Amino acid sequence: VGILDADITGPSIPKMFGMAKPPDVSDIGIFPGETETGIKVISINLFLHRPEEAVIWRGPMISNAIKQFWSDVFWGKLDYLLVDLPPGTADAPLTVMQTLPLDGVVIVTSPQDLAAMVVHKAVSMCRKMKIPVIGLVQNMAGMECPSCKTMLYPFGRSDGEGLAAGM
């Protein structure tokens, strides 16, 4: 499995996996970093001197970085390549949908109304680009209190099933 972090201005994948070492670069390309469990990762954050450093790029540079992560990274044999995108329908998602051979999209959301609005836009974009939406994951919908076992809904009651069914 590989993960291409296409959220160029808000890359989070290396932090989630505790990665900080820059990728190795050779004549044949860039070698992705690898997690302790063997997941290959490429992210702009792995190239920064400090992970909190801002990446302030316009659309063409973002698009070129994503294309380079696809074409210049020596991924090796992968069963799956996951592409992490920022929310919305701007340059990064458009570049990925126009450039990479996608089997489908999994939309990740949270239970707020604002997030649902963005999900509708992302699904609309997928439909216009003829990319199948193969799933919807709703994070932070609820949690069980570890002491009293009561279900808590920090963002209000979720209707992830209704959201998915409506699309």
Phi, psi and omega per residue, in radians:
V1 nan 2.426 3.038
G2 -2.193 2.690 3.059
I3 -2.242 2.113 3.042
L4 -1.743 1.963 -3.124
D5 -1.459 1.651 -3.111
A6 -1.568 0.120 3.035
D7 -1.511 1.358 -2.975
I8 -1.113 -0.696 -3.102
T9 -1.562 -0.136 3.102
G10 -2.465 0.909 -3.054
P11 -1.213 2.277 -3.088
S12 -2.234 -0.215 -3.033
I13 -1.034 -0.836 3.140
P14 -1.025 -0.682 3.130
K15 -1.109 -0.726 -3.136
M16 -1.101 -0.506 -3.129
F17 -1.771 0.048 3.138
G18 1.202 0.595 -3.102
M19 -1.781 2.479 3.093
A20 -2.509 -0.297 -3.076
K21 -1.224 2.280 3.100
P22 -1.100 2.604 3.113
P23 -1.164 2.656 3.032
D24 -1.374 2.505 -3.139
V25 -2.182 2.367 3.104
S26 -2.441 -3.024 3.134
D27 -1.125 -0.491 -3.113
I28 -1.539 -0.152 3.092
G29 2.497 -2.859 -3.136
I30 -1.730 2.342 3.082
F31 -1.692 2.166 -3.114
P32 -1.133 2.693 3.000
G33 -1.192 2.909 -3.130
E34 -2.352 2.337 3.115
T35 -1.319 2.973 3.104
E36 -1.051 -0.455 -3.130
T37 -1.679 0.121 3.053
G38 1.589 0.144 3.087
I39 -1.358 2.242 3.126
K40 -1.485 2.352 -3.048
V41 -2.339 2.366 2.951
I42 -2.241 2.361 -3.095
S43 -2.736 2.553 3.078
I44 -1.040 -0.518 -3.121
N45 -1.102 -0.436 3.114
L46 -1.292 -0.238 3.138
F47 -1.726 -0.178 -3.093
L48 -1.444 2.573 3.093
H49 -1.174 -0.625 3.113
R50 -2.277 2.256 -3.072
P51 -1.111 -0.373 3.125
E52 -1.529 0.016 3.112
E53 -1.136 2.330 -3.122
A54 -1.317 2.469 3.004
V55 -1.850 1.870 -3.051
I56 -1.960 1.502 -3.071
W57 -2.163 2.600 3.025
R58 -1.457 2.956 -3.068
G59 -0.833 -0.853 -3.105
P60 -1.062 -0.643 3.111
M61 -1.222 -0.679 3.085
I62 -1.074 -0.819 3.133
S63 -1.062 -0.754 3.136
N64 -1.123 -0.681 3.120
A65 -1.108 -0.759 3.128
I66 -1.093 -0.804 3.125
K67 -1.052 -0.699 3.141
Q68 -1.171 -0.683 3.093
F69 -1.087 -0.533 3.114
W70 -1.386 -0.824 -2.989
S71 -1.575 -0.536 -3.034
D72 -1.773 -0.033 3.120
V73 -1.650 2.263 3.113
F74 -1.481 1.592 -3.055
W75 -1.332 -0.438 -3.028
G76 1.287 -2.806 3.140
K77 -1.471 2.123 3.116
L78 -2.131 2.523 2.970
D79 -1.419 -0.670 -3.131
Y80 -2.473 2.477 2.948
L81 -2.093 2.002 3.089
L82 -1.628 2.421 3.121
V83 -2.029 2.002 3.123
D84 -1.527 2.111 -3.111
L85 -1.959 2.671 3.004
P86 -1.271 2.802 3.098
P87 -1.157 2.696 3.063
G88 1.826 -2.928 -3.021
T89 -2.250 0.512 -3.054
A90 -1.459 -2.684 -2.998
D91 -1.042 -0.766 -3.075
A92 -1.100 -0.940 3.111
P93 -1.068 -0.686 3.139
L94 -1.096 -0.778 3.117
T95 -1.052 -0.810 -3.126
V96 -1.085 -0.801 -3.089
M97 -1.194 -0.489 3.141
Q98 -1.565 -0.339 -2.961
T99 -1.952 -0.700 -3.041
L100 -1.628 2.539 3.083
P101 -1.361 1.720 -3.045
L102 -1.678 2.416 3.010
D103 -1.536 -0.424 -3.138
G104 2.975 3.049 -3.089
V105 -2.182 2.389 2.970
V106 -1.909 2.100 -3.134
I107 -1.544 2.292 3.096
V108 -1.978 2.308 -3.072
T109 -2.475 3.140 3.022
S110 -2.302 2.934 -2.939
P111 -1.390 0.263 3.115
Q112 -1.467 2.646 3.106
D113 -1.035 -0.672 3.136
L114 -1.082 -0.740 3.106
A115 -1.110 -0.682 3.120
A116 -1.071 -0.671 3.107
M117 -1.082 -0.743 3.138
V118 -1.172 -0.641 3.087
V119 -1.067 -0.783 3.109
H120 -1.014 -0.726 3.121
K121 -1.148 -0.727 3.134
A122 -1.127 -0.735 3.107
V123 -1.131 -0.728 3.091
S124 -1.035 -0.741 3.114
M125 -1.098 -0.780 3.123
C126 -1.024 -0.764 3.137
R127 -1.084 -0.788 3.135
K128 -1.116 -0.557 -3.128
M129 -1.566 -0.009 -3.140
K130 1.041 0.726 3.067
I131 -1.880 2.139 -3.114
P132 -1.176 2.424 2.999
V133 -1.618 2.040 -3.042
I134 -1.788 -0.082 3.100
G135 -3.109 2.857 3.080
L136 -2.309 2.193 3.099
V137 -1.982 2.256 3.103
Q138 -1.951 1.949 3.093
N139 -1.489 2.743 2.997
M140 1.043 0.490 -3.123
A141 -1.258 -0.589 3.139
G142 -3.077 2.907 3.114
M143 -2.628 2.676 3.106
E144 -1.607 2.241 3.085
C145 -1.083 2.188 -3.083
P146 -1.146 -0.432 -3.102
S147 -1.642 -0.753 -3.067
C148 -1.840 -0.099 3.099
K149 1.151 0.224 3.065
T150 -1.362 2.465 3.063
M151 -1.336 2.294 3.119
L152 -1.986 2.507 -3.126
Y153 -2.203 1.454 -3.035
P154 -1.086 -0.406 -3.129
F155 -1.957 0.328 -3.087
G156 1.581 2.862 -3.137
R157 -1.133 2.408 -3.059
S158 -1.610 2.625 2.964
D159 -2.301 0.973 -3.133
G160 -1.063 -0.667 3.128
E161 -1.124 -0.728 3.115
G162 -1.142 -0.706 3.102
L163 -1.054 -0.845 3.142
A164 -1.106 -0.773 -3.120
A165 -1.110 -0.591 -3.142
G166 -1.230 -0.148 -3.119
M167 -1.954 nan nan
